[in-house]
Amino acid sequence: MALLIDEPAIHRRDAGVLRVTGADRQPYLHNLFSQHLQDAAPGTVADFLYLDAKGNAMAEGRAVVTAGAVVLVTPAAVTPGLADALARFTFLLDAATEDLSDSWAVASVRGPGPVDVLGARSEPMSAVPRDDGFVVRDRSGGVDIVGPAGWVDEQIDACALPLADADAWEAWRVGAGIPGWGTEIAEGRRPQELGLLPTHVHLRKGCYPGQESIAKIYNLGRPRRALAVLEMTGPVRPGDAVAVDGKTGEVTSAAPAGQAWVALALVPVGADGGVLGDGGVVVGEVTGRVRRRVGAELPVPGA
Protein backbone atom coordinates (compact mmCIF):
# COMPACT_ATOMS: atom_id res chain seq x y z
CA MET A 1 0.00 0.00 0.00
CA ALA A 2 1.21 3.51 -0.82
CA LEU A 3 1.70 5.86 2.11
CA LEU A 4 -0.51 8.99 2.01
CA ILE A 5 -2.52 7.63 -0.95
CA ASP A 6 -3.74 4.28 0.40
CA GLU A 7 -2.66 4.54 4.03
CA PRO A 8 -2.61 7.53 6.40
CA ALA A 9 0.90 8.79 7.01
CA ILE A 10 2.75 11.95 7.96
CA HIS A 11 5.35 13.94 6.03
CA ARG A 12 7.63 16.66 7.42
CA ARG A 13 7.58 19.20 4.62
CA ASP A 14 10.23 21.50 3.16
CA ALA A 15 8.35 24.73 3.84
CA GLY A 16 9.01 28.23 5.08
CA VAL A 17 7.06 30.10 7.75
CA LEU A 18 6.58 33.87 8.08
CA ARG A 19 4.74 35.64 10.89
CA VAL A 20 3.21 39.05 10.25
CA THR A 21 2.25 41.12 13.31
CA GLY A 22 1.09 44.66 14.01
CA ALA A 23 -2.27 46.40 14.11
CA ASP A 24 -2.37 46.82 10.31
CA ARG A 25 -1.28 43.29 9.43
CA GLN A 26 -4.55 42.13 7.87
CA PRO A 27 -5.34 45.25 5.79
CA TYR A 28 -1.71 45.21 4.63
CA LEU A 29 -1.78 41.60 3.44
CA HIS A 30 -5.28 42.08 2.02
CA ASN A 31 -3.93 44.82 -0.26
CA LEU A 32 -0.99 42.70 -1.47
CA PHE A 33 -2.43 39.22 -1.84
CA SER A 34 -5.16 37.72 -4.01
CA GLN A 35 -7.22 36.61 -1.00
CA HIS A 36 -9.75 38.40 1.19
CA LEU A 37 -8.01 38.85 4.55
CA GLN A 38 -9.24 42.29 5.68
CA ASP A 39 -11.67 41.13 8.36
CA ALA A 40 -10.78 37.46 8.58
CA ALA A 41 -11.41 36.07 12.05
CA PRO A 42 -8.88 34.03 14.04
CA GLY A 43 -8.99 30.45 12.83
CA THR A 44 -9.44 31.47 9.20
CA VAL A 45 -7.22 29.68 6.68
CA ALA A 46 -6.85 30.91 3.09
CA ASP A 47 -4.46 30.05 0.26
CA PHE A 48 -3.08 33.08 -1.57
CA LEU A 49 -1.02 34.30 -4.50
CA TYR A 50 1.35 37.26 -4.54
CA LEU A 51 1.39 38.49 -8.14
CA ASP A 52 3.23 41.03 -10.24
CA ALA A 53 1.35 43.58 -12.33
CA LYS A 54 1.11 41.14 -15.27
CA GLY A 55 -0.41 38.38 -13.15
CA ASN A 56 2.73 36.24 -12.80
CA ALA A 57 3.04 34.55 -9.41
CA MET A 58 5.98 35.79 -7.34
CA ALA A 59 4.90 33.71 -4.34
CA GLU A 60 2.10 31.46 -3.17
CA GLY A 61 1.20 30.01 0.16
CA ARG A 62 -1.32 29.60 2.94
CA ALA A 63 -2.34 32.32 5.39
CA VAL A 64 -3.45 31.26 8.87
CA VAL A 65 -5.09 34.01 10.92
CA THR A 66 -4.43 33.81 14.65
CA ALA A 67 -5.42 36.13 17.49
CA GLY A 68 -2.26 38.22 17.26
CA ALA A 69 -0.71 37.48 13.88
CA VAL A 70 -1.09 36.11 10.39
CA VAL A 71 1.19 33.12 9.81
CA LEU A 72 2.18 32.45 6.19
CA VAL A 73 3.22 28.92 5.21
CA THR A 74 5.05 29.05 1.88
CA PRO A 75 7.30 26.93 -0.32
CA ALA A 76 10.82 27.21 1.10
CA ALA A 77 12.14 28.60 -2.20
CA VAL A 78 9.93 31.69 -2.10
CA THR A 79 10.11 32.52 1.59
CA PRO A 80 13.17 34.83 1.56
CA GLY A 81 11.90 36.86 -1.38
CA LEU A 82 8.41 37.17 0.08
CA ALA A 83 9.85 38.23 3.45
CA ASP A 84 11.90 40.97 1.73
CA ALA A 85 8.88 42.17 -0.24
CA LEU A 86 6.66 42.33 2.83
CA ALA A 87 9.33 44.28 4.73
CA ARG A 88 9.69 46.82 1.89
CA PHE A 89 6.08 47.83 1.36
CA THR A 90 4.80 48.62 4.84
CA PHE A 91 5.36 52.39 4.44
CA LEU A 92 3.67 53.99 7.48
CA LEU A 93 1.67 50.89 8.38
CA ASP A 94 2.02 49.00 11.64
CA ALA A 95 3.00 45.63 10.17
CA ALA A 96 6.19 43.66 10.72
CA THR A 97 7.32 40.39 9.15
CA GLU A 98 9.46 37.80 10.94
CA ASP A 99 10.98 34.79 9.18
CA LEU A 100 10.49 31.75 11.44
CA SER A 101 11.74 29.19 8.93
CA ASP A 102 14.86 28.28 10.93
CA SER A 103 12.92 27.56 14.11
CA TRP A 104 9.46 26.43 12.95
CA ALA A 105 8.41 23.38 10.95
CA VAL A 106 5.43 22.04 8.99
CA ALA A 107 4.22 18.44 8.93
CA SER A 108 1.25 17.11 6.96
CA VAL A 109 -0.98 14.13 7.69
CA ARG A 110 -2.78 12.75 4.66
CA GLY A 111 -4.66 9.59 3.77
CA PRO A 112 -7.28 8.16 1.42
CA GLY A 113 -9.96 10.04 3.40
CA PRO A 114 -10.26 12.57 6.22
CA VAL A 115 -7.86 12.02 9.10
CA ASP A 116 -8.68 12.80 12.72
CA VAL A 117 -5.61 13.79 14.71
CA LEU A 118 -4.59 16.36 17.31
CA GLY A 119 -8.02 17.90 17.76
CA ALA A 120 -8.27 19.43 14.30
CA ARG A 121 -11.64 20.95 13.46
CA SER A 122 -13.83 19.11 10.98
CA GLU A 123 -14.42 22.19 8.78
CA PRO A 124 -12.06 22.41 5.78
CA MET A 125 -9.59 25.31 5.82
CA SER A 126 -9.81 26.02 9.54
CA ALA A 127 -7.15 26.27 12.24
CA VAL A 128 -7.06 25.52 15.96
CA PRO A 129 -4.30 26.80 18.30
CA ARG A 130 -2.68 23.99 20.22
CA ASP A 131 0.11 24.45 22.76
CA ASP A 132 2.89 26.40 21.00
CA GLY A 133 1.55 25.97 17.45
CA PHE A 134 -1.66 25.15 15.65
CA VAL A 135 -3.28 22.47 13.53
CA VAL A 136 -4.98 23.16 10.20
CA ARG A 137 -7.71 21.13 8.52
CA ASP A 138 -6.85 21.04 4.83
CA ARG A 139 -9.57 21.04 2.15
CA SER A 140 -8.46 17.50 1.25
CA GLY A 141 -9.46 16.26 4.70
CA GLY A 142 -5.85 16.07 5.82
CA VAL A 143 -4.24 17.95 8.71
CA ASP A 144 -1.20 20.24 8.78
CA ILE A 145 0.83 20.79 11.95
CA VAL A 146 2.63 24.15 12.15
CA GLY A 147 4.76 25.39 15.01
CA PRO A 148 8.21 25.37 16.62
CA ALA A 149 10.29 22.50 15.25
CA GLY A 150 10.62 20.63 18.54
CA TRP A 151 6.90 20.89 19.18
CA VAL A 152 6.09 19.65 15.68
CA ASP A 153 8.36 16.64 16.24
CA GLU A 154 6.44 15.88 19.45
CA GLN A 155 3.14 15.99 17.56
CA ILE A 156 4.54 13.69 14.86
CA ASP A 157 5.40 11.17 17.56
CA ALA A 158 1.94 11.57 19.13
CA CYS A 159 0.23 10.79 15.83
CA ALA A 160 1.86 7.33 15.78
CA LEU A 161 1.64 7.15 11.99
CA PRO A 162 4.16 5.96 9.40
CA LEU A 163 6.57 8.60 8.10
CA ALA A 164 6.31 9.36 4.37
CA ASP A 165 9.28 10.59 2.37
CA ALA A 166 9.41 13.32 -0.28
CA ASP A 167 8.64 10.87 -3.11
CA ALA A 168 5.46 9.70 -1.38
CA TRP A 169 4.43 13.32 -0.80
CA GLU A 170 4.98 14.16 -4.47
CA ALA A 171 2.85 11.20 -5.56
CA TRP A 172 0.08 12.34 -3.22
CA ARG A 173 0.33 15.96 -4.41
CA VAL A 174 0.15 15.06 -8.07
CA GLY A 175 -2.73 12.63 -7.60
CA ALA A 176 -4.60 15.18 -5.49
CA GLY A 177 -4.21 17.82 -8.19
CA ILE A 178 -2.25 20.32 -6.09
CA PRO A 179 -0.30 22.74 -8.33
CA GLY A 180 3.31 22.97 -7.18
CA TRP A 181 5.63 25.94 -7.01
CA GLY A 182 8.04 25.94 -9.97
CA THR A 183 6.38 22.93 -11.58
CA GLU A 184 2.86 24.19 -12.28
CA ILE A 185 2.95 27.67 -10.74
CA ALA A 186 5.53 29.34 -12.98
CA GLU A 187 6.02 32.49 -15.05
CA GLY A 188 3.62 32.78 -17.96
CA ARG A 189 1.00 30.46 -16.45
CA ARG A 190 -2.15 32.13 -15.26
CA PRO A 191 -4.14 31.16 -12.16
CA GLN A 192 -7.25 30.42 -14.21
CA GLU A 193 -5.56 27.76 -16.35
CA LEU A 194 -4.00 26.20 -13.26
CA GLY A 195 -7.36 25.87 -11.50
CA LEU A 196 -6.28 28.27 -8.74
CA LEU A 197 -9.22 30.69 -8.82
CA PRO A 198 -11.37 28.57 -6.46
CA THR A 199 -8.59 28.07 -3.94
CA HIS A 200 -6.28 31.10 -4.11
CA VAL A 201 -8.30 34.07 -5.38
CA HIS A 202 -11.29 36.13 -4.23
CA LEU A 203 -12.85 37.90 -7.22
CA ARG A 204 -14.71 40.62 -5.29
CA LYS A 205 -12.00 42.05 -3.06
CA GLY A 206 -10.23 45.39 -3.46
CA CYS A 207 -7.28 46.19 -5.66
CA TYR A 208 -4.06 44.19 -5.40
CA PRO A 209 -1.09 43.63 -7.74
CA GLY A 210 -2.17 41.47 -10.69
CA GLN A 211 -5.91 41.95 -10.14
CA GLU A 212 -6.42 43.48 -13.59
CA SER A 213 -4.89 40.44 -15.27
CA ILE A 214 -7.01 38.06 -13.19
CA ALA A 215 -10.22 39.97 -13.95
CA LYS A 216 -9.45 40.31 -17.67
CA ILE A 217 -8.88 36.60 -18.22
CA TYR A 218 -11.93 35.69 -16.11
CA ASN A 219 -14.28 38.16 -17.83
CA LEU A 220 -13.15 37.78 -21.44
CA GLY A 221 -13.33 34.05 -21.78
CA ARG A 222 -11.85 30.64 -21.17
CA PRO A 223 -8.17 29.73 -21.14
CA ARG A 224 -7.00 27.67 -24.11
CA ARG A 225 -5.59 25.01 -21.81
CA ALA A 226 -6.21 23.86 -18.27
CA LEU A 227 -4.43 21.78 -15.65
CA ALA A 228 -5.71 18.23 -15.28
CA VAL A 229 -4.80 15.08 -13.37
CA LEU A 230 -3.87 12.23 -15.70
CA GLU A 231 -3.73 8.53 -14.93
CA MET A 232 -1.09 6.85 -17.11
CA THR A 233 -0.23 3.19 -17.73
CA GLY A 234 3.53 3.83 -17.60
CA PRO A 235 6.21 6.38 -16.77
CA VAL A 236 6.05 9.92 -18.15
CA ARG A 237 8.20 12.96 -17.43
CA PRO A 238 7.70 16.71 -17.01
CA GLY A 239 7.98 18.39 -20.39
CA ASP A 240 6.61 15.41 -22.31
CA ALA A 241 4.04 16.28 -24.95
CA VAL A 242 0.49 15.01 -24.37
CA ALA A 243 -1.51 14.12 -27.47
CA VAL A 244 -5.21 14.86 -26.84
CA ASP A 245 -7.85 14.62 -29.58
CA GLY A 246 -5.45 15.84 -32.25
CA LYS A 247 -4.08 18.65 -30.09
CA THR A 248 -1.07 18.87 -27.81
CA GLY A 249 -0.61 19.51 -24.11
CA GLU A 250 2.35 19.25 -21.74
CA VAL A 251 3.17 17.18 -18.64
CA THR A 252 4.21 19.42 -15.74
CA SER A 253 4.66 16.84 -12.93
CA ALA A 254 4.58 13.04 -12.74
CA ALA A 255 5.04 10.31 -10.14
CA PRO A 256 4.60 6.55 -9.82
CA ALA A 257 1.47 5.49 -7.95
CA GLY A 258 1.29 1.75 -7.43
CA GLN A 259 1.30 -0.07 -10.77
CA ALA A 260 0.42 3.10 -12.69
CA TRP A 261 1.60 6.69 -12.88
CA VAL A 262 -0.17 9.94 -12.10
CA ALA A 263 0.65 13.22 -13.79
CA LEU A 264 -0.37 16.84 -13.86
CA ALA A 265 -0.58 18.26 -17.36
CA LEU A 266 -1.80 21.34 -19.17
CA VAL A 267 -4.27 19.96 -21.70
CA PRO A 268 -6.33 21.74 -24.38
CA VAL A 269 -9.78 23.10 -23.57
CA GLY A 270 -12.63 22.37 -25.98
CA ALA A 271 -15.27 24.69 -27.37
CA ASP A 272 -17.64 23.74 -24.53
CA GLY A 273 -15.11 24.87 -21.93
CA GLY A 274 -14.24 21.36 -20.79
CA VAL A 275 -10.82 19.78 -21.03
CA LEU A 276 -10.30 17.39 -23.92
CA GLY A 277 -9.33 13.78 -23.40
CA ASP A 278 -12.51 11.83 -22.79
CA GLY A 279 -11.28 9.37 -25.39
CA GLY A 280 -7.90 9.00 -23.72
CA VAL A 281 -4.50 10.67 -23.94
CA VAL A 282 -1.10 9.53 -25.21
CA VAL A 283 2.35 10.55 -24.01
CA GLY A 284 4.92 9.03 -26.38
CA GLU A 285 3.89 5.38 -26.37
CA VAL A 286 2.21 5.53 -22.96
CA THR A 287 -1.58 5.68 -22.90
CA GLY A 288 -3.78 7.13 -20.20
CA ARG A 289 -6.88 9.09 -19.36
CA VAL A 290 -7.91 12.41 -17.87
CA ARG A 291 -8.99 11.77 -14.30
CA ARG A 292 -10.28 15.31 -13.62
CA ARG A 293 -9.68 19.00 -14.23
CA VAL A 294 -8.01 20.76 -11.32
CA GLY A 295 -10.39 23.06 -9.45
CA ALA A 296 -13.44 22.23 -11.58
CA GLU A 297 -15.45 20.89 -8.64
CA LEU A 298 -14.99 23.99 -6.46
CA PRO A 299 -16.87 27.32 -6.46
CA VAL A 300 -14.92 30.52 -7.15
CA PRO A 301 -15.21 32.96 -4.21
CA GLY A 302 -16.81 36.22 -5.27
CA ALA A 303 -17.86 34.95 -8.71
C-alpha positions in Angstrom: 0.0 0.0 0.0 1.2 3.5 -0.8 1.7 5.9 2.1 -0.5 9.0 2.0 -2.5 7.6 -1.0 -3.7 4.3 0.4 -2.7 4.5 4.0 -2.6 7.5 6.4 0.9 8.8 7.0 2.8 11.9 8.0 5.3 13.9 6.0 7.6 16.7 7.4 7.6 19.2 4.6 10.2 21.5 3.2 8.3 24.7 3.8 9.0 28.2 5.1 7.1 30.1 7.8 6.6 33.9 8.1 4.7 35.6 10.9 3.2 39.1 10.3 2.3 41.1 13.3 1.1 44.7 14.0 -2.3 46.4 14.1 -2.4 46.8 10.3 -1.3 43.3 9.4 -4.5 42.1 7.9 -5.3 45.3 5.8 -1.7 45.2 4.6 -1.8 41.6 3.4 -5.3 42.1 2.0 -3.9 44.8 -0.3 -1.0 42.7 -1.5 -2.4 39.2 -1.8 -5.2 37.7 -4.0 -7.2 36.6 -1.0 -9.8 38.4 1.2 -8.0 38.9 4.5 -9.2 42.3 5.7 -11.7 41.1 8.4 -10.8 37.5 8.6 -11.4 36.1 12.1 -8.9 34.0 14.0 -9.0 30.4 12.8 -9.4 31.5 9.2 -7.2 29.7 6.7 -6.8 30.9 3.1 -4.5 30.1 0.3 -3.1 33.1 -1.6 -1.0 34.3 -4.5 1.3 37.3 -4.5 1.4 38.5 -8.1 3.2 41.0 -10.2 1.4 43.6 -12.3 1.1 41.1 -15.3 -0.4 38.4 -13.1 2.7 36.2 -12.8 3.0 34.6 -9.4 6.0 35.8 -7.3 4.9 33.7 -4.3 2.1 31.5 -3.2 1.2 30.0 0.2 -1.3 29.6 2.9 -2.3 32.3 5.4 -3.4 31.3 8.9 -5.1 34.0 10.9 -4.4 33.8 14.7 -5.4 36.1 17.5 -2.3 38.2 17.3 -0.7 37.5 13.9 -1.1 36.1 10.4 1.2 33.1 9.8 2.2 32.4 6.2 3.2 28.9 5.2 5.1 29.1 1.9 7.3 26.9 -0.3 10.8 27.2 1.1 12.1 28.6 -2.2 9.9 31.7 -2.1 10.1 32.5 1.6 13.2 34.8 1.6 11.9 36.9 -1.4 8.4 37.2 0.1 9.9 38.2 3.4 11.9 41.0 1.7 8.9 42.2 -0.2 6.7 42.3 2.8 9.3 44.3 4.7 9.7 46.8 1.9 6.1 47.8 1.4 4.8 48.6 4.8 5.4 52.4 4.4 3.7 54.0 7.5 1.7 50.9 8.4 2.0 49.0 11.6 3.0 45.6 10.2 6.2 43.7 10.7 7.3 40.4 9.2 9.5 37.8 10.9 11.0 34.8 9.2 10.5 31.8 11.4 11.7 29.2 8.9 14.9 28.3 10.9 12.9 27.6 14.1 9.5 26.4 12.9 8.4 23.4 10.9 5.4 22.0 9.0 4.2 18.4 8.9 1.3 17.1 7.0 -1.0 14.1 7.7 -2.8 12.7 4.7 -4.7 9.6 3.8 -7.3 8.2 1.4 -10.0 10.0 3.4 -10.3 12.6 6.2 -7.9 12.0 9.1 -8.7 12.8 12.7 -5.6 13.8 14.7 -4.6 16.4 17.3 -8.0 17.9 17.8 -8.3 19.4 14.3 -11.6 21.0 13.5 -13.8 19.1 11.0 -14.4 22.2 8.8 -12.1 22.4 5.8 -9.6 25.3 5.8 -9.8 26.0 9.5 -7.2 26.3 12.2 -7.1 25.5 16.0 -4.3 26.8 18.3 -2.7 24.0 20.2 0.1 24.4 22.8 2.9 26.4 21.0 1.6 26.0 17.5 -1.7 25.1 15.6 -3.3 22.5 13.5 -5.0 23.2 10.2 -7.7 21.1 8.5 -6.8 21.0 4.8 -9.6 21.0 2.2 -8.5 17.5 1.3 -9.5 16.3 4.7 -5.9 16.1 5.8 -4.2 17.9 8.7 -1.2 20.2 8.8 0.8 20.8 11.9 2.6 24.2 12.1 4.8 25.4 15.0 8.2 25.4 16.6 10.3 22.5 15.2 10.6 20.6 18.5 6.9 20.9 19.2 6.1 19.6 15.7 8.4 16.6 16.2 6.4 15.9 19.5 3.1 16.0 17.6 4.5 13.7 14.9 5.4 11.2 17.6 1.9 11.6 19.1 0.2 10.8 15.8 1.9 7.3 15.8 1.6 7.2 12.0 4.2 6.0 9.4 6.6 8.6 8.1 6.3 9.4 4.4 9.3 10.6 2.4 9.4 13.3 -0.3 8.6 10.9 -3.1 5.5 9.7 -1.4 4.4 13.3 -0.8 5.0 14.2 -4.5 2.9 11.2 -5.6 0.1 12.3 -3.2 0.3 16.0 -4.4 0.1 15.1 -8.1 -2.7 12.6 -7.6 -4.6 15.2 -5.5 -4.2 17.8 -8.2 -2.3 20.3 -6.1 -0.3 22.7 -8.3 3.3 23.0 -7.2 5.6 25.9 -7.0 8.0 25.9 -10.0 6.4 22.9 -11.6 2.9 24.2 -12.3 3.0 27.7 -10.7 5.5 29.3 -13.0 6.0 32.5 -15.0 3.6 32.8 -18.0 1.0 30.5 -16.4 -2.1 32.1 -15.3 -4.1 31.2 -12.2 -7.2 30.4 -14.2 -5.6 27.8 -16.4 -4.0 26.2 -13.3 -7.4 25.9 -11.5 -6.3 28.3 -8.7 -9.2 30.7 -8.8 -11.4 28.6 -6.5 -8.6 28.1 -3.9 -6.3 31.1 -4.1 -8.3 34.1 -5.4 -11.3 36.1 -4.2 -12.8 37.9 -7.2 -14.7 40.6 -5.3 -12.0 42.0 -3.1 -10.2 45.4 -3.5 -7.3 46.2 -5.7 -4.1 44.2 -5.4 -1.1 43.6 -7.7 -2.2 41.5 -10.7 -5.9 42.0 -10.1 -6.4 43.5 -13.6 -4.9 40.4 -15.3 -7.0 38.1 -13.2 -10.2 40.0 -14.0 -9.5 40.3 -17.7 -8.9 36.6 -18.2 -11.9 35.7 -16.1 -14.3 38.2 -17.8 -13.1 37.8 -21.4 -13.3 34.0 -21.8 -11.9 30.6 -21.2 -8.2 29.7 -21.1 -7.0 27.7 -24.1 -5.6 25.0 -21.8 -6.2 23.9 -18.3 -4.4 21.8 -15.7 -5.7 18.2 -15.3 -4.8 15.1 -13.4 -3.9 12.2 -15.7 -3.7 8.5 -14.9 -1.1 6.9 -17.1 -0.2 3.2 -17.7 3.5 3.8 -17.6 6.2 6.4 -16.8 6.0 9.9 -18.2 8.2 13.0 -17.4 7.7 16.7 -17.0 8.0 18.4 -20.4 6.6 15.4 -22.3 4.0 16.3 -25.0 0.5 15.0 -24.4 -1.5 14.1 -27.5 -5.2 14.9 -26.8 -7.9 14.6 -29.6 -5.5 15.8 -32.3 -4.1 18.6 -30.1 -1.1 18.9 -27.8 -0.6 19.5 -24.1 2.3 19.2 -21.7 3.2 17.2 -18.6 4.2 19.4 -15.7 4.7 16.8 -12.9 4.6 13.0 -12.7 5.0 10.3 -10.1 4.6 6.5 -9.8 1.5 5.5 -7.9 1.3 1.7 -7.4 1.3 -0.1 -10.8 0.4 3.1 -12.7 1.6 6.7 -12.9 -0.2 9.9 -12.1 0.6 13.2 -13.8 -0.4 16.8 -13.9 -0.6 18.3 -17.4 -1.8 21.3 -19.2 -4.3 20.0 -21.7 -6.3 21.7 -24.4 -9.8 23.1 -23.6 -12.6 22.4 -26.0 -15.3 24.7 -27.4 -17.6 23.7 -24.5 -15.1 24.9 -21.9 -14.2 21.4 -20.8 -10.8 19.8 -21.0 -10.3 17.4 -23.9 -9.3 13.8 -23.4 -12.5 11.8 -22.8 -11.3 9.4 -25.4 -7.9 9.0 -23.7 -4.5 10.7 -23.9 -1.1 9.5 -25.2 2.3 10.5 -24.0 4.9 9.0 -26.4 3.9 5.4 -26.4 2.2 5.5 -23.0 -1.6 5.7 -22.9 -3.8 7.1 -20.2 -6.9 9.1 -19.4 -7.9 12.4 -17.9 -9.0 11.8 -14.3 -10.3 15.3 -13.6 -9.7 19.0 -14.2 -8.0 20.8 -11.3 -10.4 23.1 -9.4 -13.4 22.2 -11.6 -15.5 20.9 -8.6 -15.0 24.0 -6.5 -16.9 27.3 -6.5 -14.9 30.5 -7.1 -15.2 33.0 -4.2 -16.8 36.2 -5.3 -17.9 35.0 -8.7 
